[in-house]
Amino acid sequence: MSYYVYWYIYHGQEWPFSLIQESSIDQIIGRTGITFNNPIVHFQFKYFLAISRIRLIKRNYIEDLPYYSDVFGDQTLGEDILTHEDYPIVPVSALDNENKLVNLFRKTAFQPSDKAFEEPINANARINPKFYALVYHFIDFLKEHYNDDMTVYHNQRTLKHIMTYVTRDIVFYYIMAPYSLMHLDTMYDTNPEDTYTDLYKDIYTFFSNVDQNEFPGIYNAAELISRNLYQILPSYISTIRAEDIIKVKVLIDPGNQASEVVLRNINTLKFVEIVPNDVFEDVDVLITSLDVLPLDIEKKKYPANLKVISWDISSMRPDYIWLLIQLNQIYVQKMKAKIENSKKKKAL
């Protein structure tokens, strides 16, 4: 907890610890030979080691890490960062637990995304099979809810990445949160379940229903795990419900290349469905090259809240980007209206 407080307040801008000299931490890292491709990870690691050093010199030792052993057995996640030379009066068992904690953060919380590297994230350690079983169960749970929208199923390398990420996340919280609930109500003004999408709610439903005795830390951190995965998974899953899709009708000069370019551009948006020219009732947006559309006689056929976007067939690339932004704003407004209506119904 101290690490997260110090990191989010100072975020590498300055050394926040008056009790610990930065040079002493640099010496420890330098001796290990650990190198950092990402300077942010270097700062994070230094902050964490500084807080570790404060606890050790004040003799606030970690007496036991039982849930670490449940996950990794007697394996280590890397070479010992802290040695008896650094802390000659610290008991061997306490120093061993400290090294386990330091390496756990280094291999989980401080790991970059798989998108930055060719190799997937991996702790290079054998993990208790029950965690892999839980991850498989979670992926199957998503598959049941989103069917063919789970595009991750069609790419084995991507599937391995996301499963490794989920495993890393739940293992971290299994070890770190077995004794008390970890939640977000002190960090955010609103309840995530009121503002987050259906995907968040589905993930939370899964992790808040795991066996409390078998996975205590995962159960206690269900909200944090759900928030983490809610931000990661949309790039793998299409989570747009059919009722949320924007229906767009395009009426632009036939035979003009502008019509094809508009259609091709808006087709890149997952939340847009292009409807045929003879559809009127179920249209959210009308994109037209004629300023007079819809005609007065046709207005009665369209919904009252129809959004009309006039289009110049001589438009250039920046105009197409503007169009995509407009459609995105319409989609966001539709989602906000849905959330507000849901709140009103709950209030009643």
C-alpha positions in Angstrom: 0.0 0.0 0.0 2.8 2.4 0.8 4.4 1.7 -2.5 1.3 2.7 -4.4 0.8 5.8 -2.4 4.3 7.0 -2.9 4.4 6.1 -6.6 1.2 7.8 -7.5 2.0 10.9 -5.6 5.6 11.4 -6.7 5.7 9.3 -9.9 9.5 9.5 -10.3 9.6 13.3 -10.1 11.8 13.3 -7.1 13.1 11.0 -4.4 10.5 11.1 -1.6 12.3 9.2 1.2 14.4 11.3 3.6 15.2 8.2 5.7 16.8 6.3 2.8 19.5 7.5 0.5 18.8 7.0 -3.2 22.4 6.0 -3.7 22.0 3.0 -1.3 19.2 1.6 -3.4 21.2 2.3 -6.6 24.0 0.2 -5.1 21.7 -2.8 -4.4 20.3 -2.7 -8.0 23.8 -2.2 -9.5 25.1 -5.2 -7.7 22.3 -7.5 -9.1 23.1 -6.6 -12.7 19.4 -6.1 -13.4 18.9 -3.8 -16.5 15.8 -1.9 -17.4 14.6 -1.3 -21.0 11.9 0.9 -19.5 13.0 3.8 -17.2 9.6 3.8 -15.5 10.1 0.3 -14.3 13.5 1.4 -12.9 11.9 4.1 -10.8 9.1 1.8 -9.6 11.6 -0.8 -8.5 13.7 1.8 -6.6 10.6 3.1 -4.8 9.6 -0.4 -3.8 13.1 -1.3 -2.6 13.2 1.9 -0.5 10.0 1.1 1.3 11.3 -2.4 1.8 14.5 -1.0 3.3 12.5 1.2 5.7 10.5 -1.8 7.0 13.6 -3.9 7.4 15.7 -1.3 9.3 12.7 -0.7 11.6 12.4 -4.5 12.0 8.9 -4.8 10.7 9.6 -8.1 9.1 7.3 -10.3 7.0 6.9 -13.3 9.2 5.3 -15.5 6.6 4.0 -15.6 3.0 1.8 -18.8 3.1 -0.1 -18.0 -0.1 3.1 -17.5 -2.0 4.0 -21.1 -1.3 0.5 -22.2 -2.3 1.2 -20.6 -5.8 4.9 -21.3 -6.4 5.9 -24.0 -3.8 9.5 -23.6 -3.0 10.4 -21.9 -6.2 11.9 -18.4 -6.5 11.0 -15.8 -9.1 14.6 -14.8 -9.7 17.9 -14.3 -7.9 17.8 -12.8 -4.4 17.8 -9.0 -4.7 18.5 -8.4 -1.0 21.5 -10.2 0.7 22.7 -10.7 4.2 25.4 -8.2 3.5 22.8 -5.5 3.0 20.9 -6.5 6.2 23.2 -8.5 8.5 20.9 -8.5 11.5 17.7 -9.5 9.6 16.7 -13.1 10.2 17.3 -15.4 7.2 13.6 -16.4 7.0 12.5 -12.7 7.0 15.0 -11.8 4.3 13.8 -14.8 2.3 10.2 -13.6 2.5 11.3 -10.1 1.6 13.0 -11.3 -1.5 9.9 -13.3 -2.5 7.8 -10.1 -2.2 10.3 -8.0 -4.1 10.5 -10.5 -7.0 6.7 -11.0 -6.9 6.3 -7.2 -7.6 9.1 -7.3 -10.2 7.6 -10.2 -12.1 3.9 -9.1 -11.9 3.1 -5.5 -11.0 6.1 -4.1 -12.8 5.9 -6.1 -16.0 5.1 -4.3 -19.3 2.4 -5.2 -21.7 3.0 -8.1 -24.1 2.3 -5.6 -26.9 5.7 -4.0 -26.3 7.6 -7.3 -26.7 7.4 -10.3 -28.9 7.5 -12.7 -26.0 4.4 -13.0 -23.8 4.6 -12.0 -20.1 5.8 -14.9 -18.0 7.1 -15.3 -14.5 9.3 -18.2 -15.6 7.9 -20.4 -12.8 5.6 -23.4 -12.5 2.3 -22.3 -11.0 -0.2 -24.4 -9.0 -2.4 -25.9 -11.7 -5.6 -24.7 -9.9 -4.9 -21.2 -11.1 -4.5 -22.3 -14.7 -7.8 -24.2 -14.3 -9.5 -21.0 -13.0 -8.2 -19.0 -15.9 -9.5 -21.6 -18.4 -12.8 -21.5 -16.6 -12.8 -17.7 -16.9 -12.1 -17.8 -20.6 -14.9 -20.3 -21.1 -17.2 -18.1 -19.1 -16.4 -15.2 -21.5 -16.8 -17.5 -24.5 -20.3 -18.4 -23.3 -21.3 -14.8 -22.8 -19.7 -13.3 -26.0 -19.7 -16.3 -28.3 -18.0 -15.4 -31.6 -17.2 -11.9 -30.3 -14.4 -13.5 -28.4 -11.9 -12.9 -31.2 -9.1 -14.0 -29.0 -10.1 -17.6 -29.7 -9.0 -17.3 -33.3 -5.4 -16.4 -32.5 -3.5 -18.9 -30.3 -0.6 -16.5 -29.6 -3.0 -13.7 -28.5 -4.9 -16.3 -26.4 -1.7 -17.2 -24.7 -1.0 -13.5 -24.0 -4.3 -12.8 -22.4 -4.3 -16.0 -20.4 -0.9 -15.2 -19.0 -2.0 -11.6 -18.2 -5.1 -13.0 -16.3 -3.0 -15.5 -14.5 -0.5 -12.9 -13.5 -3.3 -10.7 -12.2 -5.1 -13.2 -10.1 -1.9 -14.8 -8.7 -0.8 -11.3 -7.5 -4.0 -10.7 -5.6 -4.2 -14.3 -4.4 -0.9 -13.7 -2.5 -1.5 -10.1 -1.5 -5.1 -10.0 -0.5 -6.0 -13.1 1.4 -7.0 -11.5 4.7 -9.0 -8.4 3.9 -11.1 -7.0 1.1 -9.4 -4.8 -1.4 -11.8 -2.3 -3.1 -12.0 1.1 -4.7 -14.7 3.0 -2.9 -12.1 5.3 -1.3 -10.5 6.1 -4.6 -13.5 6.9 -6.8 -16.6 9.0 -6.3 -19.0 6.6 -8.1 -19.8 3.0 -7.8 -18.1 1.2 -10.7 -21.1 -1.1 -11.2 -23.2 2.0 -12.0 -20.8 3.5 -14.6 -18.9 0.6 -16.0 -20.1 -1.5 -19.0 -21.7 -4.9 -19.0 -18.3 -6.4 -19.5 -17.1 -5.1 -16.1 -20.3 -6.5 -14.5 -19.7 -9.9 -16.2 -16.1 -10.1 -15.0 -17.1 -9.0 -11.5 -19.8 -11.7 -11.4 -17.2 -14.3 -12.2 -14.6 -13.3 -9.7 -17.0 -12.4 -6.9 -18.4 -15.9 -7.1 -15.1 -17.9 -6.8 -14.8 -20.2 -3.8 -13.8 -18.0 -0.8 -11.9 -20.8 0.9 -10.0 -21.9 -2.2 -9.2 -18.5 -3.6 -9.5 -16.0 -0.6 -7.3 -13.3 -2.1 -9.0 -13.4 -5.5 -12.4 -13.2 -3.9 -11.4 -10.3 -1.7 -9.9 -8.4 -4.6 -12.7 -9.2 -7.1 -13.4 -5.5 -7.7 -9.8 -4.6 -8.4 -9.3 -7.7 -10.6 -12.4 -6.8 -12.6 -11.3 -3.2 -13.0 -7.9 -4.3 -14.3 -9.3 -6.9 -16.8 -12.2 -4.6 -17.8 -9.6 -2.2 -19.2 -7.6 -4.9 -20.9 -10.2 -7.2 -22.4 -12.1 -4.9 -24.8 -9.2 -5.1 -27.2 -9.9 -8.8 -27.4 -13.6 -9.0 -27.2 -16.4 -7.1 -29.0 -18.6 -6.1 -26.0 -21.1 -3.9 -27.8 -24.6 -5.1 -27.3 -26.9 -5.3 -30.3 -29.3 -2.6 -28.8 -26.3 -0.2 -28.4 -25.2 -0.2 -32.0 -25.7 3.0 -34.0 -27.8 2.5 -37.2 -26.3 4.7 -39.9 -27.9 5.4 -43.3 -25.6 6.8 -46.1 -27.2 8.7 -49.0 -24.3 10.1 -51.1 -24.1 10.7 -54.9 -24.2 7.2 -56.5 -21.1 6.7 -58.7 -19.0 9.2 -56.7 -16.0 7.7 -54.9 -17.0 9.7 -51.8 -19.8 7.3 -51.1 -17.5 4.3 -51.1 -14.9 6.1 -49.0 -17.5 7.1 -46.4 -18.8 3.6 -46.2 -15.4 2.1 -45.9 -14.4 4.5 -43.1 -17.4 4.1 -40.9 -17.3 0.4 -41.3 -14.1 0.5 -39.2 -16.2 1.4 -36.2 -17.4 -1.6 -34.2 -20.5 0.2 -32.9 -21.8 1.2 -36.3 -24.2 -0.7 -38.6 -25.0 0.6 -42.0 -28.7 0.1 -42.9 -30.2 -0.2 -46.4 -31.6 2.9 -48.2 -35.2 1.7 -47.8 -35.0 1.6 -44.0 -36.4 4.6 -42.2 -37.8 3.8 -38.7 -34.6 2.3 -37.2 -32.0 5.0 -38.2 -29.9 7.0 -35.7 -27.8 8.9 -38.2 -28.3 10.0 -41.7 -25.2 11.0 -43.7 -26.2 12.7 -46.9 -24.7 14.9 -49.6 -28.0 16.8 -50.1 -28.7 19.5 -47.6 -32.4 19.2 -48.1 -32.6 15.6 -46.9 -34.6 14.3 -45.2 -37.5 15.9 -47.2 -40.5 17.1 -45.2 -42.6 14.3 -46.5 -39.9 11.8 -45.3 -39.3 13.3 -41.8 -42.3 11.5 -40.4 -40.7 8.2 -41.4 -37.6 8.8 -39.4 -37.2 8.8 -35.6 -37.7 12.2 -34.0 -34.1 12.2 -32.6 -32.5 11.5 -36.0 -29.0 13.1 -36.4 -28.4 14.4 -39.9 -24.8 14.9 -41.0 -24.3 16.8 -44.3 -21.5 15.6 -46.4 -19.5 17.5 -49.0 -18.3 15.0 -51.8 -15.1 17.0 -52.1 -14.1 16.3 -48.5 -10.5 15.5 -47.7 -8.9 13.2 -45.2 -9.3 15.5 -42.1 -13.1 15.6 -42.8 -13.3 11.8 -42.7 -11.5 11.8 -39.3 -14.0 14.5 -38.1 -16.8 12.2 -39.3 -15.5 9.3 -37.2 -15.2 11.6 -34.2 -18.8 12.7 -34.6 -20.1 9.1 -34.8 -18.1 8.2 -31.7 -19.6 11.2 -29.8 -23.1 10.0 -30.8 -22.3 6.6 -29.5 -21.0 7.9 -26.2 -24.1 10.1 -25.8 -26.2 7.0 -26.4 -24.4 5.1 -23.7 -24.6 8.0 -21.3 -28.4 8.2 -21.9 -28.7 4.5 -21.3 -26.8 4.8 -17.9 -29.0 7.7 -16.9 -32.2 5.9 -17.7 -30.9 2.9 -15.8 -30.3 5.1 -12.7 -33.7 6.6 -13.0 -35.4 3.2 -13.1 -33.4 2.0 -10.0 -34.4 5.2 -8.2 -38.1 4.5 -8.9 
